[in-house]
Amino acid sequence: MCRILYILNQRHVKKLLMDFLQQSDHISKYTPGLNSSSDSITHPDGFGLAYFHSLTHSWKVFKTPKQYRQVRNLSDHLNNISVSPIIIGHIRKQSGEIAQPSLENTHPFSYKNQLFVHNGCLPNFEYFSQTDKKKWVSKGLFPNIKGQTDSEWMFYVLLTVFDTYEHSTNVSMEEIIILCIQEWLNVLKRLFPYFNANVIYANKSHTIITRYRYDMPNSGIQSQSAPSLYIHNGDANKVLISSEPLSNNYSLVPENTIILISHLEGIAKKQVPIIMESLH
């Protein structure tokens, strides 16, 4: 499985990014308190970093199908990225035979100032027909899918759920987001007997992070733990969440949990309101 990262208002960001990228080829995984078979040791199939411009409220993405050691001027890229208050990272390990390393298959995936990264897989997704895939993505969104990964398709399923949600003035934005995530997971449950969904979704105002595993009840499938994900404890004005710990003070995110962060408020007011709820 892959590795994901979320940074908000942290110091020493370049070091954090390098420590994160080194999870591509370290000699052993570091997942304290967890030994999930979903967590791999190496992740050699490309990486991507998205960073937020606080003046324009827009995301920029740097990604490559190469391993970090093969990228020329990596230090310069990290210098430019590390000044951003919000950074999302992904290191890819290919799953399945079809979605070979390529720029189109490298995370983050982006659409109209929205981003998505995924650590997990959908079983037998490579055998889904185009008709099957189109059924769950709106006609206007489907042509934007450029690669072959289950992750990119999941992103556009989520965007479809957001677009079709009937908004109510009596429901807060935070409640709407959580309701849409639950409906998105319900779609995946209808289609797959099991799956992992450690994901980060971000737009210009909020970030959603999940640690999630689904096993169909009474299916005979051996239950597994969701891939690793840790939240780093400390200053309430800062957030650091990663697949492997990047500090000495961390907690394992509970399984089947959603974390919702209002990051624009965090940047403007130096507060980081976090909603953490269980998902079913």
N, C-alpha and C positions, 0 to 999 in steps of 0.2 A: 504494500500500500504506500501511499504518498505521504508527504509531510506538509503541514500548513502552519501559518504564522499570522498573528495580528498584533500590531503595535500601535498604541495611542499615547502621545505625550511622554515618551521615554527619553532617557539620556543614554549616551554612548551607543547610539543606534547603529553605527557602522560595525561595531564589534558584535552586536546582536545579530546583524545580518550575516556576517561572516560565520559566526557560530552556527547559525541556522543552515547556511549553505553547506557547511561541512558535514551535515547529516546525509549528504548525497553519497559519501563514500567512506564514512567512518567504519571501524572494524567490528562494532557491536552496537546494537540499539540500546537506548537509555530510556526505559519506561518504568520508573519506580512504582511499585505497588501493582504492577500489571504485567502479565506475560501473555498477551493476546497473539494468536497466530495471524491476526490481521495486520500486525506490525512487522514490516520488513526491516532488514539491516541497511541495505543500500538502495538508492533512488537515483538511477543514472540517466534518466530519459528526459532531461531538460528542466528548466525552472522559469519562474516568472515572479516579478515584483510589481505591485501596483502602489502608487503613492498619490496622496490627495493634495491638491493645491488649495490652500485655505482662503485665498483671495478670490479665485474664480469658482471655487466650490466644484471643481472638476477633477476626475481621475485621469492619471496617465499610467501607461503600462510599459514595462520593459520585460520582454520574455524571449527565450531562445530554446530550441530543442537540444542544445549542447549542455554538457556538464559545466559547472561553474569554472573549473580549472581550464577549460578550453576557450573561455571568453576573453578576448583582447580588451585591455583597458577596463577590466572589471572594477578596479579600485576607483576609477573616475566615475563609473556608473553608480557605484555605491555612495560616493560623495554627494552626487546630485540627489539621489533618492533619500539619503539619511536626514536631509533638512526638513522633510515633510513631517507634519504632526501625526499622520496616519499612514501606515504601510501594511499591505497584505502580501503574504508570500506563499509560494507553492513550489515544492520539489516533486517531480513526477516519477513514478515507477509504472511502466506500462502494464496494463492488465488485458488479457485477451490477445488475439493474434492480429486483429485488423488495424487497431489504432496505433500504428507505428509512430516513433518519435518524429514530429514535424511541428512547424510553427502553428499550424491550424489545430493541432491536438494538445498544445501546451496551454496550461492555465496561467493566469486568470483569463476567463472568458468575459467579454464586455459587450454591453449593448446600451446605448443611450445613457451613459454615465452611471451604469449599474455593472457590478462585478460579481463573479462567482468562482470559487475554487472548491474542490471536492477531494476528500480522502475516503475512498471506498470503492465499491463496484456493484453493478447490477448483474446478477447471474444470467448468462446466456444472452446478454444484450446484443451481441454480434449477430445473433440469428433473427433479430427483429426485422421485419420487412419495413419498407418505406411507408406502407399503409398503416402498419402498427404504430410507427413513430408519429406520423402525421395526425393520428386520431387524438393525441393528447396535447398537441401544440397548435395554437391558432394559425389560420391560413396566412395572416400577415407576418407572423414571426418566423415560421418554419424556414423560409428561404435564407434566413440569416445564419443558419447552422452550416458551418464550413468544414468541420472535421468529422471524425468517426467515433469520438468518445461517448460513453454513456453520460459522462459528467456534463458535457455541453448540452446534450439533449435534456438532462435534468434541469439545467438552468432555464431553458426555454419552456419547459413544463411549468416551472415556478413563475416565470414571467406571465404565462397564460393565466395562471390562477390569480395573480395580482390584477391583471387586466379585466378579468371577468367577475371579480368580487364586487358585489353591490354595496357601495359605501353608504354608511349611515352616519348622520350628523351626531348621533348619540354615542358613537363608538370612537375611542381615541385612536390615533395613528398606531400606537404601540399595540393596542388590542387587535387592530386590523391585521398587522403584520403577523402576530402570533396565530390568529385564526387562519390566515393564508398558508402559513407553514404547516399547520396541522392538516389542512385540506390537501396540500401538496404531498405530504407523507401518506395520506389516505389513498391518493392516486397510485403511488408506488406500491403500496400494500396490495392493491387490486391486481397488480401486474407481476409481482415477483414474490416468491416464497420466502425469501430472506434478502437482506441487503444491509450495507453499512452506509451511513450518511453523516460523516463529519464534514460539515460544509461551512463556508463563510460567504454570505451574500452582503453586499454593501451598495447603497446609493449615496446621494449627497448629504443625507441627513441621519441615516441609521446604518448600523451594522448588525447582522444576525449571525450568530455562531451556534452550531449544534454539534453535540456528540450523541450519535444515535445508531442503534442496532435493532433490526426487526427480524424475528423468526416467526413464521406462520404457526399458530397454535395447532397442536396435534398433527403436525406434518411429518414427524419422524426425523426432522432435521436436527442435528446436534447443535445446541445453542452455543454461541460464542460471545465473547465480549466485544464491544465496539472498539475501534482503533483508539489509541491513546490520545489524550488531550489534557493539557495542564493550564491552569490559570495561576498567574504569579501574584503572590500576596505582597502588600506593602502600601504605598501611597495611594489614597483613594482617587487622586486626580490622574492616575496613570493606569493603563491596561496593557498587559502582556499575556498573550495566550498562544500556546505552541504545542505541537505534537510531541516534542521532547523538551524537558525543562531547560530553560536558558538562564536560570538564576538558582540560588540555593534556597529560595523561599517560595514554595509552590504547593498547590493542591490539585489532585486529580479531579477533573470536571466529572460530576456524576453522570452515569449513563442515562441516555434519553432525556437530555436537558437542552433547553434553548437559552442562549444568552443574548439579550437585546441591549444594544448600546446606542445612546443618542450622542453621536460624536460631534456634531456641530455645536451643540451646547457645551460639550466638553472643551472644545477649542476656545469658544468665545468667553466662557465663564470660569474656566479652569475647574469644572465639575464634570464628573463622569457618571451620570445616572445609569445604573445597570439593572435590568430586570432579568432574573434567572428563574425559569419555571420548568417543571417537568413536562415532557411530551409523552403522549400515549399512542 
